Amino acid sequence: MVQGLVALRLESQPPRPAEVSYWGQQLGEQFGTTAEAGKQVLEAYEQAGEIEPKLLRRYGITDGNRQTLTLGMLMGQLINPKRYGLFTLLYESEAPEGEMIIDYAEKEAKGQKHIGETPPQVADEVQAHGKAAVAAIERAAPSVTKNQAEFARIKNDMYCQAVLADFYAEKVRAALQVLRYKYSKNVTDLEAAVPALERSVQHWQKMVDLTKNTYLYANSMQTAQRKIPMRGVDATYITWAEMLPVYQRELTNLRHSIDSLKAVKALPASQKLVVLRNAPVTLLTKAGTYSVAAGQPVFADTTTQITALAPELAGLKGVRLNAAQQRKNGTGLRFTTTKPVQVLVGYFNKKSSRYLPAPQLEIDASANYYGQADVKIANGLVVAGQPAVNVHAYTFKSGTHTLNLSRGACLILGFVDASQPLRTYNAGLGGGGEQTKEIDWLFE
């Protein structure tokens, strides 16, 4: 029965030449030109229509409402997507077989064979689609006699899509060079990223020029849920012009980082961090506390101890909770503070009913009410026999508050002044103690 329905559906579709002729005729009539010119408009549409799906499925973080693809992506989001809450189904079930940027770079470094659709392949393809779309719309333009304002908008969109493809293609080429440096530690690999990153910024300037008088903003969802490339709240980062300084800073910071690497041997990122200071907070929930340090038990009902931690966490005043109660009833922590604070919460990096799931905006619109959605210190702490711990921060104003978390074990690692900088990075702890530090700091 199913096979019969499929066959019927296929038979009911018009042959490709007939379909092209039909839409060529329709578009030709719309713009007061010939069917052949209409076919060129159709060709432009079809070529441009390939660009964003290919970009998202090979470079994106999520297919949900956290990302505005047309505003571009930060270099850190390309080279370390897991830090930004990577929605893995985007690659595992919504895209053709292929490799993420980080997978491709690792295979290149190890000399392994690549599989399926690759990031360089998509970079080349989207640029070709962009060029073809522009060429097709230009072929149609001379004979347009009707609805010229609408045609001008379509023509501008084709140029926008082509420039978007160019921006991503060059930035991905730069990202692959940066990841090559991650494995080689050869600064010449990093220097090779600069020309591609320069070109990507130049393309973005073209995007600003193409959109400044044609678009009010890049997307309709302007809320705190939107996180990629930048948090969209209070009507910020909603235009291409607002993103230009961000991408220019990335290029400047990369150049400075290269100069620093060439001048002196770079210290690990963790050694550059300032130790966090405890904020004065009055606990209203009955619970014990402890000084966060190696050898300290983290739960009231087990002897499980910290074995390694990011240095800036050392000495914080953690709250020792009952893990069994957390799994059964969730976590409720009531406290009073006279100034704004950040509560540092450690999430075990494993999906299991035993552990509190990390904030996820795809399924929970409240997952960033307190600024907690992003990982602040990835792999920042290790507890014996447990998965590595990612540290998130919940921000509260002065007053009396209750931190309510759902069921599953987690760690309350302390309270710090909300004004104290908390650098986002990967401490690389866990996995048997192997260091896997990321290189996002090159652009920060």
MARPAZA-219955 format. One line per field, with one value per residue (C-alpha): residue in three letters; residue number from 1; y, z, x. Coordinates in Angstrom, 3 decimals, always signed. Layout:
BEGIN
voke c(ALA,...) $
lumse c(NUM,...) $
c2 c(Y,...) $
c3 c(Z,...) $
c1 c(X,...) $
This chain:
BEGIN
voke c(MET,VAL,GLN,GLY,LEU,VAL,ALA,LEU,ARG,LEU,GLU,SER,GLN,PRO,PRO,ARG,PRO,ALA,GLU,VAL,SER,TYR,TRP,GLY,GLN,GLN,LEU,GLY,GLU,GLN,PHE,GLY,THR,THR,ALA,GLU,ALA,GLY,LYS,GLN,VAL,LEU,GLU,ALA,TYR,GLU,GLN,ALA,GLY,GLU,ILE,GLU,PRO,LYS,LEU,LEU,ARG,ARG,TYR,GLY,ILE,THR,ASP,GLY,ASN,ARG,GLN,THR,LEU,THR,LEU,GLY,MET,LEU,MET,GLY,GLN,LEU,ILE,ASN,PRO,LYS,ARG,TYR,GLY,LEU,PHE,THR,LEU,LEU,TYR,GLU,SER,GLU,ALA,PRO,GLU,GLY,GLU,MET,ILE,ILE,ASP,TYR,ALA,GLU,LYS,GLU,ALA,LYS,GLY,GLN,LYS,HIS,ILE,GLY,GLU,THR,PRO,PRO,GLN,VAL,ALA,ASP,GLU,VAL,GLN,ALA,HIS,GLY,LYS,ALA,ALA,VAL,ALA,ALA,ILE,GLU,ARG,ALA,ALA,PRO,SER,VAL,THR,LYS,ASN,GLN,ALA,GLU,PHE,ALA,ARG,ILE,LYS,ASN,ASP,MET,TYR,CYS,GLN,ALA,VAL,LEU,ALA,ASP,PHE,TYR,ALA,GLU,LYS,VAL,ARG,ALA,ALA,LEU,GLN,VAL,LEU,ARG,TYR,LYS,TYR,SER,LYS,ASN,VAL,THR,ASP,LEU,GLU,ALA,ALA,VAL,PRO,ALA,LEU,GLU,ARG,SER,VAL,GLN,HIS,TRP,GLN,LYS,MET,VAL,ASP,LEU,THR,LYS,ASN,THR,TYR,LEU,TYR,ALA,ASN,SER,MET,GLN,THR,ALA,GLN,ARG,LYS,ILE,PRO,MET,ARG,GLY,VAL,ASP,ALA,THR,TYR,ILE,THR,TRP,ALA,GLU,MET,LEU,PRO,VAL,TYR,GLN,ARG,GLU,LEU,THR,ASN,LEU,ARG,HIS,SER,ILE,ASP,SER,LEU,LYS,ALA,VAL,LYS,ALA,LEU,PRO,ALA,SER,GLN,LYS,LEU,VAL,VAL,LEU,ARG,ASN,ALA,PRO,VAL,THR,LEU,LEU,THR,LYS,ALA,GLY,THR,TYR,SER,VAL,ALA,ALA,GLY,GLN,PRO,VAL,PHE,ALA,ASP,THR,THR,THR,GLN,ILE,THR,ALA,LEU,ALA,PRO,GLU,LEU,ALA,GLY,LEU,LYS,GLY,VAL,ARG,LEU,ASN,ALA,ALA,GLN,GLN,ARG,LYS,ASN,GLY,THR,GLY,LEU,ARG,PHE,THR,THR,THR,LYS,PRO,VAL,GLN,VAL,LEU,VAL,GLY,TYR,PHE,ASN,LYS,LYS,SER,SER,ARG,TYR,LEU,PRO,ALA,PRO,GLN,LEU,GLU,ILE,ASP,ALA,SER,ALA,ASN,TYR,TYR,GLY,GLN,ALA,ASP,VAL,LYS,ILE,ALA,ASN,GLY,LEU,VAL,VAL,ALA,GLY,GLN,PRO,ALA,VAL,ASN,VAL,HIS,ALA,TYR,THR,PHE,LYS,SER,GLY,THR,HIS,THR,LEU,ASN,LEU,SER,ARG,GLY,ALA,CYS,LEU,ILE,LEU,GLY,PHE,VAL,ASP,ALA,SER,GLN,PRO,LEU,ARG,THR,TYR,ASN,ALA,GLY,LEU,GLY,GLY,GLY,GLY,GLU,GLN,THR,LYS,GLU,ILE,ASP,TRP,LEU,PHE,GLU) $
lumse c(1,2,3,4,5,6,7,8,9,10,11,12,13,14,15,16,17,18,19,20,21,22,23,24,25,26,27,28,29,30,31,32,33,34,35,36,37,38,39,40,41,42,43,44,45,46,47,48,49,50,51,52,53,54,55,56,57,58,59,60,61,62,63,64,65,66,67,68,69,70,71,72,73,74,75,76,77,78,79,80,81,82,83,84,85,86,87,88,89,90,91,92,93,94,95,96,97,98,99,100,101,102,103,104,105,106,107,108,109,110,111,112,113,114,115,116,117,118,119,120,121,122,123,124,125,126,127,128,129,130,131,132,133,134,135,136,137,138,139,140,141,142,143,144,145,146,147,148,149,150,151,152,153,154,155,156,157,158,159,160,161,162,163,164,165,166,167,168,169,170,171,172,173,174,175,176,177,178,179,180,181,182,183,184,185,186,187,188,189,190,191,192,193,194,195,196,197,198,199,200,201,202,203,204,205,206,207,208,209,210,211,212,213,214,215,216,217,218,219,220,221,222,223,224,225,226,227,228,229,230,231,232,233,234,235,236,237,238,239,240,241,242,243,244,245,246,247,248,249,250,251,252,253,254,255,256,257,258,259,260,261,262,263,264,265,266,267,268,269,270,271,272,273,274,275,276,277,278,279,280,281,282,283,284,285,286,287,288,289,290,291,292,293,294,295,296,297,298,299,300,301,302,303,304,305,306,307,308,309,310,311,312,313,314,315,316,317,318,319,320,321,322,323,324,325,326,327,328,329,330,331,332,333,334,335,336,337,338,339,340,341,342,343,344,345,346,347,348,349,350,351,352,353,354,355,356,357,358,359,360,361,362,363,364,365,366,367,368,369,370,371,372,373,374,375,376,377,378,379,380,381,382,383,384,385,386,387,388,389,390,391,392,393,394,395,396,397,398,399,400,401,402,403,404,405,406,407,408,409,410,411,412,413,414,415,416,417,418,419,420,421,422,423,424,425,426,427,428,429,430,431,432,433,434,435,436,437,438,439,440,441,442,443,444) $
c2 c(+0.000,+2.439,+1.643,+2.291,+5.699,+6.642,+5.617,+7.601,+10.644,+10.431,+9.982,+13.047,+15.333,+17.197,+16.362,+18.741,+20.445,+21.101,+22.514,+24.870,+25.996,+26.662,+28.775,+30.488,+31.579,+32.742,+34.728,+36.138,+37.460,+38.858,+40.954,+41.796,+39.794,+36.557,+33.038,+32.545,+35.503,+34.094,+30.860,+32.867,+34.301,+30.741,+29.646,+32.447,+31.383,+27.739,+28.424,+30.814,+28.347,+25.838,+28.162,+28.470,+24.820,+23.693,+26.269,+25.322,+21.568,+21.641,+24.599,+25.401,+25.047,+24.437,+24.434,+26.012,+29.558,+30.149,+30.869,+33.489,+32.039,+35.177,+37.167,+34.932,+33.017,+33.770,+31.968,+30.323,+28.930,+27.339,+25.880,+24.916,+24.415,+22.207,+25.189,+26.794,+23.909,+22.075,+20.442,+17.195,+15.982,+18.705,+16.601,+13.125,+13.003,+16.226,+16.398,+14.041,+11.937,+14.121,+15.838,+18.841,+21.340,+19.944,+16.365,+17.252,+19.043,+16.126,+13.656,+15.904,+16.055,+12.273,+11.523,+9.714,+9.255,+11.710,+10.605,+12.209,+15.931,+17.946,+21.577,+22.574,+20.949,+22.993,+26.171,+25.677,+24.678,+27.607,+30.083,+28.461,+28.665,+32.351,+33.178,+31.236,+33.024,+36.458,+35.569,+34.292,+37.327,+39.635,+37.779,+38.436,+42.081,+43.892,+42.802,+43.466,+45.964,+45.307,+45.185,+46.616,+47.517,+43.919,+42.656,+45.019,+43.517,+40.004,+41.000,+42.509,+39.335,+37.271,+39.433,+39.127,+35.340,+35.281,+37.497,+35.396,+32.322,+34.100,+35.206,+31.708,+30.004,+32.221,+32.078,+28.282,+28.139,+30.340,+28.111,+25.019,+26.713,+27.645,+24.044,+22.885,+25.041,+23.420,+20.106,+21.291,+24.202,+25.719,+29.457,+29.485,+27.455,+30.171,+32.922,+31.207,+31.825,+35.615,+36.231,+34.120,+35.856,+39.225,+38.263,+37.147,+40.562,+42.292,+40.221,+41.191,+44.854,+44.180,+42.574,+45.707,+47.850,+45.624,+45.562,+49.002,+50.530,+47.367,+45.566,+46.805,+43.794,+40.245,+38.319,+38.670,+36.876,+39.477,+37.912,+36.642,+33.118,+34.035,+33.345,+32.764,+34.567,+37.060,+37.361,+39.215,+41.257,+44.909,+45.174,+44.540,+42.511,+42.398,+44.014,+43.133,+46.501,+45.642,+42.464,+44.129,+45.462,+42.016,+40.352,+43.138,+42.583,+38.872,+39.675,+42.221,+39.819,+37.014,+39.262,+40.288,+36.663,+35.673,+38.497,+37.339,+33.726,+34.744,+37.024,+34.705,+31.201,+31.405,+30.256,+27.915,+29.883,+28.563,+30.195,+33.595,+33.519,+35.403,+33.320,+33.999,+35.601,+34.514,+36.922,+37.424,+35.470,+34.239,+30.704,+30.224,+26.565,+24.161,+22.745,+22.349,+24.206,+23.372,+24.976,+23.897,+22.052,+18.699,+16.030,+17.683,+15.609,+17.347,+15.585,+15.180,+11.535,+10.174,+10.385,+11.237,+13.826,+16.435,+15.179,+18.144,+21.653,+24.794,+27.078,+30.023,+27.812,+27.013,+28.324,+29.056,+28.255,+25.334,+24.049,+20.373,+18.905,+15.425,+13.777,+11.246,+14.040,+15.979,+12.988,+12.468,+16.018,+18.376,+21.173,+24.151,+26.675,+29.776,+32.626,+36.367,+38.747,+42.488,+42.828,+41.067,+37.662,+34.756,+31.261,+28.791,+25.495,+22.422,+20.144,+16.648,+16.290,+13.182,+12.586,+10.393,+10.478,+10.527,+13.992,+17.352,+18.139,+21.303,+24.277,+23.759,+26.517,+24.160,+22.574,+25.158,+28.824,+29.675,+28.151,+31.538,+33.651,+33.988,+33.982,+30.296,+28.832,+29.078,+26.996,+29.308,+26.802,+23.621,+20.531,+22.724,+20.156,+16.407,+14.351,+10.822,+8.250,+10.881,+12.597,+15.871,+18.950,+22.013,+25.211,+27.528,+30.818,+32.026,+35.785,+37.208,+40.765,+41.797,+40.411,+37.030,+34.344,+30.652,+28.733,+25.947,+23.195,+20.043,+16.511,+15.189,+15.600,+18.810,+20.875,+24.298,+25.541,+28.937,+32.543,+35.270,+38.981,+39.497,+42.255,+39.988,+38.848,+35.154,+34.169,+31.544,+28.797,+25.053,+23.933,+20.532,+18.440,+14.938,+11.979,+10.439,+13.780,+14.398,+18.104,+19.122,+22.899,+24.797,+27.800,+30.231,+32.685,+33.552,+35.650,+37.062) $
c3 c(+0.000,+0.992,-2.179,-4.238,-2.602,-3.206,-6.845,-7.262,-5.679,-7.923,-11.022,-10.097,-10.053,-13.305,-15.168,-14.374,-17.829,-17.638,-14.148,-15.216,-18.228,-16.107,-13.510,-16.174,-17.833,-14.517,-13.494,-16.977,-16.866,-13.359,-14.445,-17.963,-19.739,-21.644,-20.354,-20.916,-18.656,-16.152,-16.148,-15.150,-12.165,-11.238,-11.589,-9.262,-6.681,-6.859,-6.648,-3.695,-2.006,-1.643,+0.380,+3.854,+4.245,+3.438,+5.796,+8.714,+8.395,+8.200,+10.401,+12.625,+16.367,+16.306,+14.035,+16.801,+17.936,+19.507,+16.215,+13.508,+10.688,+8.553,+11.264,+10.870,+13.563,+15.886,+15.369,+18.768,+17.673,+14.634,+16.375,+19.685,+19.058,+22.112,+24.352,+22.917,+23.523,+20.228,+19.087,+17.840,+16.044,+13.505,+12.333,+13.323,+11.768,+9.902,+7.558,+5.035,+6.257,+6.774,+9.204,+11.492,+11.332,+14.501,+13.236,+9.900,+11.560,+13.883,+10.994,+9.011,+11.959,+12.356,+8.620,+8.688,+5.805,+5.521,+5.237,+3.369,+3.082,+4.435,+5.569,+2.743,+0.206,+1.463,+1.492,-2.193,-3.075,-1.399,-3.084,-6.440,-5.708,-4.821,-8.009,-10.087,-8.425,-9.106,-12.705,-13.347,-11.913,-13.891,-17.102,-16.403,-15.345,-18.744,-20.015,-16.864,-17.549,-14.755,-10.933,-11.107,-7.404,-6.451,-8.942,-7.434,-4.002,-5.357,-7.113,-3.910,-2.015,-4.484,-3.836,-0.083,-0.310,-2.369,+0.138,+3.051,+1.337,+0.812,+4.451,+5.798,+3.306,+4.166,+7.893,+7.826,+5.941,+8.664,+11.346,+9.828,+9.910,+13.556,+14.370,+12.471,+14.876,+17.799,+16.850,+15.413,+17.796,+14.786,+14.688,+10.891,+10.723,+12.776,+10.598,+7.548,+9.049,+8.953,+5.190,+5.119,+8.214,+6.649,+3.553,+5.662,+7.369,+3.977,+2.793,+5.922,+5.136,+1.766,+3.625,+5.752,+2.610,+0.900,+3.881,+5.512,+3.319,+2.499,+5.831,+9.253,+10.984,+10.332,+12.196,+13.900,+17.144,+19.306,+22.762,+25.263,+23.919,+20.799,+21.628,+18.382,+17.161,+19.945,+22.587,+21.136,+23.904,+24.211,+20.408,+20.163,+17.565,+15.211,+12.207,+10.113,+10.946,+14.670,+13.978,+11.924,+14.950,+16.555,+13.550,+13.236,+16.885,+16.250,+13.486,+15.637,+18.579,+16.404,+15.150,+18.702,+19.844,+17.071,+18.037,+21.661,+20.716,+18.632,+21.345,+24.317,+25.008,+25.745,+29.169,+29.432,+29.687,+33.200,+34.477,+33.302,+35.264,+38.475,+41.416,+42.164,+45.486,+47.789,+48.042,+51.473,+51.361,+54.151,+53.580,+54.709,+53.648,+56.229,+54.576,+55.258,+53.412,+52.396,+50.821,+47.178,+46.871,+45.883,+48.472,+49.617,+49.641,+47.592,+48.895,+52.421,+51.900,+50.148,+50.536,+46.844,+46.595,+44.202,+42.406,+40.115,+39.586,+37.554,+39.630,+39.847,+41.704,+44.525,+47.896,+46.976,+49.632,+48.213,+49.594,+50.528,+49.563,+49.737,+46.312,+46.983,+47.901,+44.793,+42.627,+44.393,+44.952,+43.064,+44.536,+46.443,+47.858,+49.678,+50.471,+51.152,+49.632,+49.961,+46.478,+43.124,+43.013,+40.695,+41.978,+40.386,+39.636,+38.466,+35.987,+35.454,+31.751,+31.106,+30.137,+32.866,+35.297,+38.044,+37.055,+36.717,+32.992,+31.869,+30.734,+27.204,+25.414,+22.715,+25.210,+28.016,+27.362,+30.950,+30.578,+30.504,+32.912,+35.155,+32.422,+33.100,+29.594,+28.595,+30.031,+31.782,+32.569,+30.536,+32.139,+35.125,+37.919,+38.405,+41.118,+41.670,+39.763,+38.144,+34.732,+34.299,+35.562,+33.515,+35.505,+34.808,+36.538,+37.788,+38.409,+41.177,+42.327,+45.988,+48.210,+49.268,+46.592,+46.072,+43.448,+42.322,+40.161,+38.884,+39.893,+39.525,+41.280,+40.772,+42.663,+44.256,+44.035,+45.635,+45.388,+43.731,+43.214,+40.014,+38.955,+39.088,+35.564,+34.950,+31.840,+29.600,+28.598,+28.610,+31.540,+29.873,+33.053,+32.986,+30.681,+32.872,+33.509,+29.855,+29.045,+26.122,+26.385,+23.556,+21.818,+21.891,+23.804,+20.543,+19.570,+22.978) $
c1 c(+0.000,+2.774,+4.738,+1.605,+1.112,+4.725,+4.486,+1.267,+2.834,+5.873,+3.740,+1.668,+4.685,+5.352,+8.583,+11.411,+11.479,+7.735,+8.070,+10.863,+8.858,+5.780,+7.568,+9.646,+6.413,+4.896,+7.968,+8.366,+4.808,+5.295,+8.237,+7.055,+9.705,+10.136,+9.763,+13.482,+14.258,+11.770,+13.729,+16.811,+14.927,+13.936,+17.549,+18.635,+16.065,+17.085,+20.811,+20.405,+18.058,+20.874,+23.115,+21.619,+20.519,+24.058,+25.583,+23.354,+23.654,+27.436,+28.446,+25.444,+24.927,+21.171,+18.161,+16.084,+15.431,+18.832,+20.582,+20.157,+22.236,+22.097,+23.928,+26.969,+28.842,+31.727,+34.997,+34.606,+31.247,+32.873,+35.926,+34.270,+30.531,+29.991,+30.653,+27.507,+25.125,+25.545,+22.292,+23.803,+20.660,+21.355,+24.306,+23.198,+19.725,+18.921,+21.902,+23.453,+26.331,+29.348,+31.679,+31.557,+34.402,+35.994,+35.717,+37.245,+40.172,+40.866,+40.877,+43.196,+45.591,+45.531,+45.680,+42.342,+39.933,+37.053,+33.441,+30.559,+29.941,+32.866,+33.245,+35.652,+33.338,+30.372,+32.475,+33.246,+29.683,+27.909,+30.243,+29.481,+25.743,+26.111,+27.970,+25.434,+22.503,+23.994,+24.851,+21.319,+19.569,+21.853,+20.953,+17.271,+17.646,+17.954,+14.535,+12.467,+9.634,+7.097,+7.275,+10.756,+10.912,+10.148,+12.709,+15.291,+14.596,+15.024,+18.225,+19.603,+18.724,+20.722,+23.749,+23.135,+23.025,+26.219,+28.023,+26.743,+28.175,+31.500,+31.643,+31.020,+33.318,+36.284,+35.616,+35.425,+38.727,+40.201,+38.679,+40.259,+43.651,+43.132,+42.240,+45.298,+47.314,+45.504,+47.081,+50.402,+51.172,+52.939,+52.264,+52.622,+49.382,+47.698,+49.148,+47.649,+44.191,+44.590,+44.085,+40.914,+39.564,+40.379,+38.408,+35.461,+35.347,+35.539,+32.583,+30.677,+31.240,+29.576,+26.669,+26.295,+26.230,+23.655,+21.275,+21.566,+18.812,+16.883,+16.326,+15.244,+16.758,+17.859,+15.173,+11.830,+12.738,+14.423,+14.459,+16.988,+16.478,+18.438,+22.086,+23.985,+25.946,+25.165,+22.490,+19.517,+17.951,+16.907,+16.974,+20.710,+22.570,+19.639,+21.340,+24.339,+25.928,+25.900,+27.850,+30.585,+32.568,+32.347,+33.958,+36.523,+37.510,+37.963,+40.439,+42.276,+42.421,+43.762,+46.557,+47.429,+47.358,+49.744,+52.095,+51.988,+52.655,+55.639,+57.013,+56.700,+55.586,+51.882,+50.767,+47.816,+44.585,+43.953,+47.159,+45.999,+42.746,+42.104,+40.927,+37.261,+36.346,+33.535,+30.607,+28.985,+25.734,+23.473,+22.197,+18.588,+18.502,+19.884,+22.998,+26.687,+29.427,+32.976,+36.008,+36.199,+39.511,+40.946,+40.116,+36.881,+33.658,+30.964,+27.819,+26.473,+25.507,+28.626,+32.394,+32.915,+35.686,+37.011,+40.120,+40.856,+39.516,+40.073,+42.333,+39.921,+37.410,+39.820,+38.693,+35.103,+32.514,+30.551,+27.257,+27.250,+23.868,+22.377,+22.689,+19.914,+17.521,+18.540,+17.679,+14.360,+13.103,+15.378,+17.470,+16.086,+18.532,+17.289,+19.658,+19.915,+22.449,+23.004,+24.506,+24.101,+25.760,+26.391,+25.671,+28.078,+26.357,+28.235,+26.460,+27.779,+28.484,+26.414,+22.796,+21.343,+18.435,+21.054,+22.273,+20.554,+20.250,+22.008,+19.868,+18.615,+16.728,+15.415,+13.040,+12.811,+12.078,+13.089,+16.544,+18.263,+16.195,+19.236,+21.883,+22.552,+22.269,+25.921,+28.728,+31.184,+33.934,+33.693,+35.249,+36.076,+35.997,+36.411,+34.733,+36.009,+33.986,+31.755,+31.588,+33.458,+31.641,+30.650,+30.183,+27.222,+26.411,+22.997,+22.822,+20.617,+20.031,+20.289,+17.548,+16.203,+16.008,+15.378,+17.321,+14.996,+16.474,+14.824,+15.681,+19.213,+22.530,+24.486,+27.041,+26.626,+30.199,+29.772,+28.643,+30.719,+30.163,+28.182,+30.589,+33.627,+34.600,+34.032,+35.929,+34.382,+36.796,+37.444,+39.611,+40.019,+39.725,+38.286,+38.689,+41.346,+43.009,+43.806,+44.007,+41.804,+41.915,+40.290,+41.808,+38.901,+41.110,+42.859,+39.820,+38.842) $
